[in-house]
Each structure stands twice: as C-alpha cells, then as structure tokens.
Amino acid sequence: MRDAMDQTLRIHVEEISDAVTAMQRFLEQLLPDGQGEQETGKKSSNYEADTERVPQIDRGFQREFLQAAIDILMHVSFDRGEFTQLPPWAITPYEVLPDGKKIKAGSFSDIYAGHWCGRVVAVKVLAPATPSKLFLEHVAAWRVLDHPNVLKLYGATSATTRPIFLICPYLQYGNLVKFLKNAAAGVTGGTMTEAEASLVGSSSGVRPRRSFTFMLEIAQGMAYLHRNNVLHGELKGEKVLMSDKLQCVVSGFGQRELKSTTYHISGAPINPPITLRWQSPEVMSGNLKLTPQMDIYSYAMACVEILTHGKMPWDKASDEIVRELVLSECD
C-alpha cells in the first residue's frame, strides 16, 4: 500500500498530514456553498475560498478523486499512527505557489515572492537547522498580534516536514532604508501615485514631517509589541518595512533565541558585525539578556537612519571606533 501510494500520489508518509489538509481545503472550494463545512469540517480560519480559480469542468470527477485520495491517505496514516491534525493557522507547501523571485537571502532565512489564496505573499524559508519547538513558539507568539505597524503573519508550516516557512504580506516598497535612499535619489518605485510621491519625496529626500510620522509609526509598533511582552532584539531600519499605504511596519521581532540556536546548530556566525551600530551599551558590554530599554536604544538608532535618509549611524566610523565611543560615554 505504501509503495502504491508513493508511486501514484507521489506523497511520502511524513507528508501525509500536509497533503490531507491541503486536499480537504481544496475540496471545500469544489463543494456547493455551505456543504464544504458540513463534509470536511469547519473551514480553516486562514484559508479563503477562491472558486474562480477552480475550473467548472469535471468538478464531479475532481471531488471524487480528492475524496478517494484523502480516504486512502487517512487509512494509511491511521494504520501507521502517523497522522497529525494540523492547527487552523498551518499552511501546507501544497497551498503555496512560489514565483521563483528571491527577495532576500541570508544565513538564517531566504525570502521569496509567491502566491497563496489569491494573494501575492512573502514566503520566508528558514534554515534547515531551525529547531521545530522554538519555531512553533515563535509562531504562537506572532500569530495573535494585530497592529497596523506590526507585520502580519498569515500562517506558517506546522514544522512536521521541511522546509520550515512563514507566510506574510508582500510589501512592494521593501524596507525603510531602501525606501529612504530611493526617495533621496528621486526614485519612488512600486506603484506610488503622484499624490503619494509628492507627500513623501522632496529634492532632498523624504519630507521632514513625513520623517517624524515614520518615527511615530515605528514607536507605535514597538510599544504594541512591548505591551504584548514581545521584545524585538534586532531593531534597525532594515527590519522596518513600508506598507502599500506608505506606513512603517515593524518586522523581524522575537527571533533572537531562534536565530542563535539555529546558528549554534549549523555553526554559522551569530551576529554580523554590521548590527553593532544598533546595539545598546549593555549588549556591547556582553549583556545578552534582552530588555525593553535595549529596544529603545535601537529605536533611537533607527531614528538616526530616518533623519539621515537611510545612512547608518556613525556611517564614517569603523565598528571599533563606534564601540569605543559608545562605551566611553557610558563610563
């Protein structure tokens, strides 16, 4: 049975839970209105039906094939005791269509553009060494957050199979530093209207009033995170994204322990030197326990980036000089 299943459906045993969940969700789209909830259970809270994507031809055959495949997979998995009921927020690899465009590459994760439920999304694929337990804890803390200045999490893999990934909105303007530098160079990019461009750009970059708005939006996002007991740990201009409404959206929060553990397992370097300029004096002195005050210091450095149109703090000085300067001021 297992060999026949592998040859026919091309699904390995460890992928059954993801495959069944994806099939059940797609089957909901093929069933008449209301019937999907009765036959396949309550719809996933993060999955929206998109019936326009489903051809009208041969729906009956598609329903029969999907139901038969689900029955076979469920039978095999229950016999082997390997089926896991996925949580409603889980997104399976079968539901995400990557478009091959890599947005960002790094030692901890790579970010790609993709499609999910009719949306253009950002797919953040984490390093193979990422520990599942810490990843799920990170997802649990993130998925309940809801604030206009904090990056939304649509969902994530259940971590039962690899690769481990997160699904977030795709924000066309990129990060704040890139946006500020483009504005200073007179390049708006994206689909910005003339009205938006006139509001943001000037001959010397982002208008002063808009700069203060950016700082306020980041502060509001960070205050919300702190009220919900989430510390950022790595705040800088590149960790702030620009929404389609030209609002600042804080991203990359709460990943410090997950990153450090992953780096330890994989042997990759823990902290790229460039992050030093946003580190508080306590961190520079070797205190690695995060506090809200450390985030506030990093926020001040992000404000420096805004006021200098995307330049790094102390952009003319070396890391050694920056460290010496900051620590000497605290003696």
C-alpha positions as CSV (number, residue, x, y, z in Angstrom):
1,M,0.0,0.0,0.0
2,R,2.8,2.4,0.9
3,D,4.7,1.7,-2.3
4,A,1.5,2.1,-4.4
5,M,0.7,5.4,-2.6
6,D,4.2,6.8,-3.2
7,Q,4.1,5.8,-6.9
8,T,0.5,7.1,-7.6
9,L,0.3,10.2,-5.5
10,R,4.0,11.0,-5.1
11,I,3.4,11.6,-1.4
12,H,5.7,10.3,1.3
13,V,4.4,9.1,4.6
14,E,5.8,12.1,6.5
15,E,4.0,14.4,4.1
16,I,0.5,12.9,4.6
17,S,-0.7,15.4,7.2
18,D,0.1,18.3,4.9
19,A,-1.3,16.6,1.9
20,V,-4.6,15.7,3.5
21,T,-5.1,19.2,4.9
22,A,-4.4,20.8,1.5
23,M,-6.8,18.4,-0.2
24,Q,-9.5,19.0,2.3
25,R,-9.2,22.7,1.9
26,F,-9.3,22.5,-1.9
27,L,-12.3,20.1,-1.7
28,E,-14.2,22.8,0.2
29,Q,-13.9,25.0,-2.8
30,L,-15.4,22.3,-5.1
31,L,-18.4,21.6,-2.9
32,P,-21.6,23.6,-3.1
33,D,-21.9,26.6,-0.8
34,G,-22.3,25.5,2.8
35,Q,-21.7,21.8,2.1
36,G,-18.0,22.1,2.5
37,E,-18.2,22.9,6.2
38,Q,-20.6,20.0,6.7
39,E,-18.5,17.4,4.9
40,T,-14.9,18.5,5.6
41,G,-15.4,20.2,9.0
42,K,-15.0,23.8,10.0
43,K,-13.1,25.8,7.4
44,S,-9.6,26.9,8.4
45,S,-9.6,30.5,9.7
46,N,-6.7,31.4,7.4
47,Y,-8.0,29.9,4.2
48,E,-10.3,31.8,2.0
49,A,-12.2,30.0,-0.8
50,D,-11.4,31.3,-4.3
51,T,-13.8,29.5,-6.5
52,E,-12.8,31.5,-9.6
53,R,-9.5,29.6,-9.6
54,V,-11.4,26.2,-9.8
55,P,-12.4,25.2,-13.4
56,Q,-16.2,24.5,-13.8
57,I,-15.4,21.4,-15.9
58,D,-15.2,18.0,-14.3
59,R,-15.9,19.2,-10.8
60,G,-17.6,16.0,-10.0
61,F,-14.5,14.0,-11.1
62,Q,-12.2,16.3,-9.1
63,R,-14.4,15.8,-6.0
64,E,-14.4,12.1,-6.3
65,F,-10.6,11.9,-6.9
66,L,-9.8,14.2,-4.0
67,Q,-12.1,12.3,-1.6
68,A,-10.7,9.0,-2.7
69,A,-7.1,10.3,-2.2
70,I,-8.0,11.7,1.2
71,D,-9.6,8.4,2.3
72,I,-6.5,6.4,1.1
73,L,-4.1,8.7,2.9
74,M,-6.1,8.8,6.1
75,H,-6.3,5.0,6.1
76,V,-2.6,4.5,5.6
77,S,-1.6,7.1,8.2
78,F,-4.0,5.9,10.9
79,D,-2.8,2.3,10.4
80,R,0.8,3.6,10.9
81,G,-0.2,6.0,13.6
82,E,1.5,8.9,11.8
83,F,-1.4,11.3,11.0
84,T,-1.3,14.7,12.8
85,Q,-4.2,17.0,12.8
86,L,-2.8,20.4,11.7
87,P,-3.8,23.6,13.5
88,P,-6.1,26.1,11.6
89,W,-3.2,28.5,11.1
90,A,-1.0,25.9,9.4
91,I,-0.3,26.5,5.7
92,T,1.0,23.5,3.7
93,P,3.6,23.6,0.9
94,Y,0.9,22.3,-1.5
95,E,-1.1,25.6,-1.0
96,V,1.8,28.0,-1.8
97,L,2.8,28.7,-5.4
98,P,6.3,30.2,-5.5
99,D,7.1,32.5,-8.4
100,G,10.9,32.0,-8.2
101,K,11.7,35.6,-7.3
102,K,14.1,35.7,-4.3
103,I,13.5,38.9,-2.4
104,K,16.3,38.5,0.2
105,A,19.0,35.9,1.0
106,G,20.6,35.3,4.4
107,S,22.3,32.7,6.6
108,F,19.1,32.4,8.8
109,S,16.5,32.6,6.1
110,D,15.7,33.2,2.4
111,I,12.6,35.2,1.4
112,Y,10.7,34.6,-1.9
113,A,7.7,36.1,-3.5
114,G,4.8,33.6,-4.0
115,H,1.0,33.2,-4.2
116,W,-1.4,31.9,-1.6
117,C,-5.2,32.1,-1.6
118,G,-5.1,34.6,-4.5
119,R,-2.7,36.9,-2.7
120,V,0.9,37.9,-3.5
121,V,2.8,36.9,-0.4
122,A,6.3,36.8,1.0
123,V,7.5,33.3,1.8
124,K,10.2,33.2,4.4
125,V,12.1,29.9,4.3
126,L,14.1,29.2,7.4
127,A,17.5,27.4,7.6
128,P,17.3,23.6,7.7
129,A,18.8,23.6,11.2
130,T,15.9,25.6,12.7
131,P,14.6,23.8,15.8
132,S,10.9,22.9,15.4
133,K,10.0,23.6,19.1
134,L,11.4,27.2,19.1
135,F,9.9,27.8,15.7
136,L,6.4,26.9,16.9
137,E,6.8,29.0,20.0
138,H,7.7,32.0,17.7
139,V,4.7,31.3,15.5
140,A,2.4,31.1,18.6
141,A,3.6,34.5,19.9
142,W,3.4,36.2,16.4
143,R,0.1,34.9,15.1
144,V,-2.0,36.6,17.8
145,L,-0.5,40.1,17.1
146,D,-2.7,42.5,15.2
147,H,-1.5,46.1,14.7
148,P,-1.1,48.3,11.6
149,N,2.5,49.0,12.4
150,V,3.5,45.3,13.1
151,L,4.0,42.8,10.2
152,K,1.1,40.4,10.0
153,L,1.6,36.6,9.9
154,Y,-0.9,34.9,7.6
155,G,0.3,31.4,8.7
156,A,3.2,29.0,8.7
157,T,4.2,25.4,8.2
158,S,3.3,23.1,11.0
159,A,7.1,22.1,11.1
160,T,6.2,18.4,10.6
161,T,8.2,18.5,7.4
162,R,10.9,20.6,5.8
163,P,11.4,23.2,4.7
164,I,10.1,25.4,7.6
165,F,8.5,28.6,6.3
166,L,6.4,31.6,7.3
167,I,3.8,33.4,5.1
168,C,3.5,37.2,5.4
169,P,2.1,40.0,3.2
170,Y,4.3,41.0,0.3
171,L,5.1,44.7,0.6
172,Q,6.3,46.1,-2.7
173,Y,8.3,49.1,-1.4
174,G,10.7,46.9,0.6
175,N,12.5,48.0,3.8
176,L,12.7,51.6,5.2
177,V,16.4,52.1,4.4
178,K,15.9,51.2,0.8
179,F,12.8,53.5,0.6
180,L,14.6,56.4,2.2
181,K,17.6,56.1,-0.1
182,N,15.3,55.8,-3.2
183,A,13.4,58.9,-2.1
184,A,16.7,60.8,-1.6
185,A,17.7,59.8,-5.1
186,G,14.3,60.8,-6.6
187,V,13.2,57.2,-7.2
188,T,9.8,56.2,-5.8
189,G,9.4,52.8,-7.3
190,G,6.4,50.5,-6.8
191,T,3.0,51.8,-7.9
192,M,3.2,55.0,-5.9
193,T,0.7,57.7,-7.2
194,E,1.8,61.2,-7.9
195,A,-0.1,62.4,-4.8
196,E,1.8,59.8,-2.6
197,A,5.1,60.8,-4.3
198,S,4.6,64.5,-3.6
199,L,3.7,63.7,0.0
200,V,6.9,61.6,0.6
201,G,9.5,63.0,-1.7
202,S,11.3,66.3,-2.0
203,S,14.5,67.5,-3.6
204,S,16.5,66.3,-0.5
205,G,14.5,63.1,0.2
206,V,11.6,62.3,2.5
207,R,9.9,65.5,3.8
208,P,10.7,66.3,7.4
209,R,7.0,66.0,8.5
210,R,6.9,62.5,7.0
211,S,10.1,61.6,8.7
212,F,8.5,62.3,12.1
213,T,5.5,60.3,11.0
214,F,7.7,57.3,10.2
215,M,9.4,57.6,13.7
216,L,5.9,57.8,15.3
217,E,4.7,54.7,13.5
218,I,7.7,52.6,14.5
219,A,7.3,53.8,18.1
220,Q,3.6,52.7,18.0
221,G,4.5,49.3,16.6
222,M,7.3,48.8,19.2
223,A,5.0,49.9,22.0
224,Y,2.4,47.4,20.9
225,L,5.0,44.6,20.9
226,H,6.2,45.5,24.4
227,R,2.7,45.6,25.7
228,N,2.3,42.1,24.5
229,N,5.6,41.0,26.1
230,V,7.4,40.7,22.8
231,L,10.9,42.1,22.6
232,H,12.5,42.8,19.2
233,G,16.2,42.4,19.9
234,E,17.4,43.4,16.4
235,L,15.5,46.6,15.5
236,K,17.1,48.7,12.7
237,G,15.9,50.4,9.6
238,E,16.2,47.3,7.5
239,K,13.8,45.5,9.9
240,V,11.1,48.1,9.2
241,L,9.0,47.5,6.0
242,M,7.0,50.0,4.1
243,S,3.3,49.1,3.6
244,D,1.3,49.7,0.4
245,K,-0.1,52.7,2.3
246,L,3.4,54.1,3.0
247,Q,3.2,53.2,6.7
248,C,6.1,51.8,8.7
249,V,5.6,48.1,9.6
250,V,8.0,46.5,12.2
251,S,9.2,43.1,11.2
252,G,11.9,40.6,12.4
253,F,10.9,40.7,16.0
254,G,11.3,38.0,18.6
255,Q,13.7,35.9,16.6
256,R,16.9,36.3,18.7
257,E,16.7,33.0,20.6
258,L,15.5,31.1,17.5
259,K,18.4,32.6,15.4
260,S,21.1,32.0,18.0
261,T,20.0,28.4,18.5
262,T,19.9,27.8,14.7
263,Y,23.3,29.4,14.3
264,H,24.7,27.2,17.1
265,I,23.4,24.0,15.5
266,S,24.5,24.9,12.0
267,G,27.8,26.6,13.0
268,A,27.0,29.8,11.2
269,P,28.2,33.2,12.8
270,I,25.7,34.5,15.4
271,N,25.9,38.3,14.8
272,P,27.1,40.0,11.6
273,P,29.3,42.9,12.6
274,I,27.0,45.5,11.0
275,T,24.4,45.0,13.8
276,L,26.8,46.6,16.3
277,R,25.8,50.1,15.5
278,W,22.3,49.5,16.7
279,Q,23.3,47.7,19.9
280,S,22.9,49.3,23.2
281,P,25.9,49.8,25.5
282,E,24.7,46.8,27.6
283,V,24.8,44.5,24.6
284,M,28.2,45.8,23.6
285,S,29.4,45.1,27.1
286,G,28.3,41.4,26.8
287,N,24.9,41.5,28.5
288,L,22.8,39.3,26.2
289,K,19.6,39.3,28.2
290,L,17.0,41.4,26.3
291,T,15.2,44.3,27.9
292,P,12.8,46.9,26.6
293,Q,15.5,49.5,27.2
294,M,17.7,47.8,24.7
295,D,15.0,48.0,22.1
296,I,14.5,51.7,22.9
297,Y,18.2,52.3,22.2
298,S,18.0,50.5,18.9
299,Y,14.8,52.6,18.1
300,A,16.9,55.7,18.6
301,M,19.4,54.5,16.1
302,A,16.6,53.7,13.6
303,C,15.5,57.3,14.0
304,V,19.0,58.4,13.1
305,E,18.7,56.4,9.9
306,I,15.4,58.2,9.1
307,L,16.8,61.7,9.7
308,T,19.9,60.9,7.6
309,H,17.9,59.5,4.7
310,G,19.0,55.9,5.2
311,K,22.6,56.3,6.3
312,M,24.0,54.0,9.1
313,P,24.6,55.5,12.5
314,W,28.2,56.8,12.5
315,D,28.5,55.9,8.9
316,K,32.0,57.3,8.5
317,A,33.5,55.4,11.6
318,S,34.6,51.8,11.9
319,D,32.9,49.3,14.3
320,E,35.9,49.5,16.7
321,I,35.6,53.3,16.9
322,V,31.8,53.1,17.4
323,R,32.2,50.6,20.2
324,E,34.8,52.7,21.9
325,L,32.8,55.9,21.6
326,V,29.6,54.4,22.9
327,L,31.2,52.6,25.9
328,S,33.3,55.6,26.8
329,E,30.2,57.8,27.0
330,C,28.7,55.3,29.5
331,D,31.7,55.1,31.9
